[in-house]
């Protein structure tokens, strides 16, 4: 999964794997943890990455709608653009 750093108060970076349809979100306050949302459609990823407020989009369009796991995998183990 390749992550892109984003301009956001609460989100550090966002990644997406189109083969598995997994969305990865790294928060600013917990950069050692990745929230991985499963079965996340690519069109929703495009909306998310292009949204004016990434934090607002996460709260109102993603949380509670998609199952996720929180992994303690180090951010350094992921690829960043």
PyMOL commands that set and color helices and strands:
alter all, ss='L'
color gray80, all
select helices_A, chain A and resi 42-50+54-62+75-77
alter helices_A, ss='H'
color red, helices_A
select strands_A, chain A and resi 2-5+11-17+22-27+34-37+68-71+79-80
alter strands_A, ss='S'
color yellow, strands_A
deselect
rebuild
show_as cartoon
